[in-house]
Amino acid sequence: MSETLLRPGPLARLAAGLEPFAALRRDLHHHPELAFAEHRTAETAARMLAGWGYQVESGIAGTGLVATLQRGHGRRSLGLRADMDALPIAEQTGLPHASRSPGVMHACGHDGHVAILLAAARDLALHGEFDGRLTLIFQPAEETGSGARRMLAEGLFDRFPVDAVYGLHSWPGEAEGRFGFVEGPAMAAVDLALISILGRGGHGAAPQETVDPVVVAAHVITALQTVVSRNLDPLEMAVVTVGAIQGGEAANVIPDSVSLKLTARSYREAARALLERRIPAITRAQADSFGATAQVEYRRGFPALVNHAAETGFARDVARRLLGQDAILPDFRPRTASEDFAHLLLARPGSYLFLGAGEGPALHNPRFDFNDALLLPGAALWSGLAEAYLAPS
């Protein structure tokens, strides 16, 4: 990699012209759109990209779009992705640019991800020095886990081949403007189990005449914790969380049934398969021991996000040489949240990066707002990465 390719040019070029993108970010925050309804966001991005000379293809996976820019005769292609959708959360920030759509807000920073990629797109169109094809992916419906899969199903990488694909996410609680890199499993697979425990209801004063599904549910919840503590290799990671329990209405009435909803998270396929086997088995066995029955519907969600070592190392080196060693978070650890960029990494090599957002409300919090100070390091890294990856041979 040439030292000249990673000159501080992107930082200097971008620093002087980011206010329009901060304003754009706040405008996107003010007009959030849910999964597959990102029409205004996509139209805004498409209009800007076309004005900078990109070839824009809209309507992929409904509201998704891909913009390409060819320079020289190079045959390599780099993909950079931003997610666009908001969440069904009622905003509580009280900011002037707070959501104008009741019950919908950008609580995960996707407004910032779009602004970062657009800022880099403009910089690369006007000043970028590279030989090859830049492919920018604006993806709908990350939060539902269906946007990446649908874009792939509609031929994303057949129509727009890339040699590597990258994405990033801002991350509250990590030092502002510094990047986290993880080789291998970086975010967890997430699965859902829906459980119905069927007993026999009756009067609370005569429990001996019933099969109490509330008691069964309590034992099931406790027993499920042994999947991680007693079935899984201690060096593996997994999470089993029962997030919802519903059953009964009156204090003196034993209901006929209780329902549970739980999430199961893991990094490796062997652990995921074990969770998929043991959660239904333990649930049914516990129910049977009380004379009840259990119905379990187990749904696989996002796969684990597994970063490729070479592409992760390449991006880390770009960040180090462009922004300095201090821009890299030491010992950054994998996250147990999930991300549908995992589907793109199953189709192409690449890496998902983390950008520290400083202190503030967590993601998916009604008081969350993207930190606009991240626009500069985020866009500079995308610009520097593109120039380095697509450097003339």
N, C-alpha and C positions, 0 to 999 in steps of 0.2 A: 504494500500500500504506500503510495507516494506521500511524503510529508506535505507537499504543496497542495494535494487534494484536500487536506484537512486544515487548510489555512483558516484563520479566524474570520474569514469572509462572511459566512452565514450569520454569525452573531452580529457583526457590524452592520450588515445589510438589513437585517430584520429589526434590530433595535430602534432604528430611526422611523420605522413605518408600521408599528404594531397597533397604534390606537384605533384605526378602523376595524381591526380584527377583535379588539376588546369590545368595541361597540357592537360588532356583529354578534359576538358571544352573548352579550347581554340581551340583544334582540332575540336570539334563539331561545334564551332562557325565558323571555317574556312571552314567547309563542311556542310552548312545548307541544309535541305531538306524540301520541302513543304508537306502539308497534304497528307497522304497515299503514299508518296514517300520516307519515312524515312528508306530506306533499309540499308544504311551504318550505320546509328545510331543504328538501331535495331540489326544488325549483330554484331556490336561492343559490345553492352550491353550483348547480348546472349553469346558471346564467353567469356567475363569476368565472367559472372555469373556461367556458366557451370564450369569454372576453379575453382571456389570457392565452388563447390559442390551443387549448386542449380539444381533442376529439371526445365528445361526451355521448355516452349511450345511457339513456334513462329507461325506467320501467322494468328493470331487472328485479325480480322478486317483488313486483308491485311498485315500491317506491325507491328501490335501490338504484344506484347509478355507478358507472365506471368511467373514469376520464383517463385518457392516455396522451402522452407527449413523447414523440420520437425525436431524438437528436442523433445526427451522424448515421453511421451504418452499422452500429453495434447491434448484436443479436441478443444480448442479455436484457432481461426485464426484471424490474423490481416492483413488488406490490406493497403499498402502504394502505392501511385500512383505518377508517374511523366509523364508529357506531353513531346512530342519529336519534334513537328513540328515547322518549321520556318515560316516567313511571306514573302509575295511578295513585299519587300521593297528594294530599292537600298541603300546599306550601305554607310555611309559617315564618318566613324570613323577614317579612315586612319591608323588603327592599324596593326601591323605585322600579326595578326591572323584574319584580316578582311575577310569577305566572299569572296571566290573564285568563287562563282556562281553569275553572273550578275543578279541583280534584285531580289535576294533572300538573306535574312539575319535573324539571330536570334535577333529580336528586342523586344522579350518579356521574355527573360531569360530562355527559355525551355532547352537550352544547360546547364545552371546551375542547373536546377531542375534534369536533368538526372544525372549529375555528383554528386550532393548531395545524391541521392538515391543509386547510385553505391558505393559511399564511405561508406555509412551506411551498404550496403549489404555486403561489404567485412569485415567491422568491426564485424558485427553480425555473419558472417560465421566463422571467426577466433576466436572471443573472446566472442560472445554473450552468456549470460546465460538466457535461457528461456525454457519453456515447452509448446509446441504447434507448430502451423504452421505459418510461416511468408510468406505472399503472396505479391510479388512485381509486380505492374502493370505498364508497360511502354506503354503509350497510344498514338496512332497517332491522328492527325487531331483535336486537340482542337480548333484551330483558326476558323475552319469552322463549329464547333458545331456538327459534325457528328461522331467523333471518339468514344466518350463514348457511344453514342446510338448504334453504330454498334457493339462495343464489348459486350454490354448487349444483343443485339439481337442475337449474336452468342454464348450466354450462358455463359458469363463471370462468374457470381456468381452461376450458376448451376454447372459449371465445377470446379470452384475454390471458394467454399463457404468461406465467411468471416463473422465474427461477427461485425466488424466495419471497416470502410475505412477512410483513411486520405489523404489529399493532402496539398501542400503549394505553395505559390507564392511569389517571391521577389517583393518588392514594393518600388520604388524610392520615395524620399521625406520623408520617415520615418527613424527614427534613426537606424543607421547601426547595424545589428546583433540582434536587439530586435524584439520580436514577438507580433503580434496583434491577439487577439481572439475575436470573435463575436458569441454570442449565438443567434439563430434564423436567420432571413434574413440577409445575409452577402454580397451578390452581387445580382444585379438586373436581373429580366427577361428582355429580349430584343426582341422586335418585329419589323417588317418592314412593311411599307405601301408604295405601289407604286400607284401613283395617275396620271391619265390622265384627263386633263380638255379640253373639246372639245367645241370650239366656232365657229366663222365664220370669217375668215381672210379678209383682204382688205388693201387699201391704208391708210397709217398713216395720210394723210391729210383729210380723211373722216371717222372718227371713228364711226359716227352715222350710217354708213352702215354696221357695223361689230358687232360681239359679241366678245369683246376683251378678250381672255383667259389669257393674262398677268395681266390685272386688276383683273380678277377673282382669279388668283393664289395669288396675293398680299393680297386680302381679306381673302382667305382661310388660308394663313400662319398666318395672324394676329388672325383670329378667332380660330384657333387650339390652341392658347395659353390659351384660356379660359377653355379648358378641365381641365387643372391643377388648374387654379386660381378660377374657378367657378363651376366645376362639382365634383371635388375631395374633400374629407374631408381634411381640412387644416393640420390634423395630419398625413396624409398619404404622401408617396413620389411618385412622378411620374415625368418623363421628356418626353417632346415631342419636338424633334429637326428635323427641315427640313434641310437636309444636301445637297440637290441637287435640282436645278431648271433649266430646259432646255426648250427653246422655242424661235423660231425666229432667224433670221440671220442679217437682215438689220434694220437700225434705223427708216426707213420710211415705213416699212411693218408690219402690224399686222398679226401674224401667226394664223393658224387654231387651233393649240393646244399647250399646255404647259404640261410638265410632272414634277412631284415632287417625291422625295424620302425622306422618313422620318423614324426616329427611335423612338420607344416608349419604355420607361423603367419604371419598377415598381418592388415593393417587394412582394406585396400580391396579391392573385388571384382575389379578389374583385376589386382592382384597375386595374389590368390587363384587366379584363373583361369589365370594364367601358371604358377604352381606346379603346378597340376593337369595342365597340358599338358607341362611340361618335365621333371618328375620321372620319369614313365613313359618319355618319349622318350629321355632321357639314359641311364636304366637299361637299356633294351632295346638301345640303340646300343652301349653299353659291353660288354654281354654278347655281342652279335653279333660284335664285333671280336675276341673271343677264341674264337669258335666255340661259345659257350654260348648258352642261351636264358634269358629272364627273363619271369616272370609278375608283373604288378603289379596289385594291387587297391587302388584309391584311394577312400577313404571320407571324405566331408565330415562334419565334426562341428559344433560351435557356430559360428554366424556371428559376425562381429565385433560387439562391443557399441558402438553408436554413440549417444552422448548427444545429445539435442535441445538446441539453443542456448538457446531461450527458457526452457525448464524448468530447465536447468542454471543459467542466470543468476538465475532466481527463487530457487532453493535457496541459491545462494551469497549472495544478498542477505539472505535470512532468517538464515543463519548469521552473517553480519557484524553484523546489527542485533540479533540475539538474544545472541550470544556474544562479539562484538567482532572487530575486524580480525585480532587475533592468533590467532583460532581458525581462520583460513584458511591452509593451507599455500601459500606462494608458489611459482609455477612447478612445480606438481605435474604430472608427466608421465604419459602413458598407460602401462599395464601390458601385458606380452606374455602374461600368463596369460589364461585365458578364463572365460566365465561365461554360463550359459544364460538369465540375465535379458535377454540380447540378443534372445531371441525375443519377450519382452514389449514391448521397445522397437521392434520391427518392427510390432507391432500397435497400439501407442498411443504418443503422445509422452511423454517423461519423462526421467529421468536416474538414473544409478547413481553413488553417492557413496562416497568412501573416508574411513575414520576411522582416523587414526594410532594405533597400539597401543604405541608406544615400543619400546625394545630388548627382544629376546627371540628365541626360536626362530622360524624361518620357518614359514609355513603348510605343512601336510602333513608336518610333522616330528613324530616320536613323542614329543618333549618339549614340544610346544606346549600352552599353556593360555590361554584367553581372559583378557584383562585386564579385571577387573570395574570398574576405574576408568572404563571407557568407557561404562558403562551410563548415567551422568548426561548427558554431552554427546549421546550417541546418542538417548536418549529425549527430551531437551529439544528437539533439532532436529526430531524427528518431530512433537512436539506443536506447536511453533512453526510448522512448515511447514503443518500441517493448519489451524491457526487462520488463518494468512495466506491460504492458497489458498482456503479456504472462508469467507472474511470476508463478512459481509453486504454486499450491494451498495447 
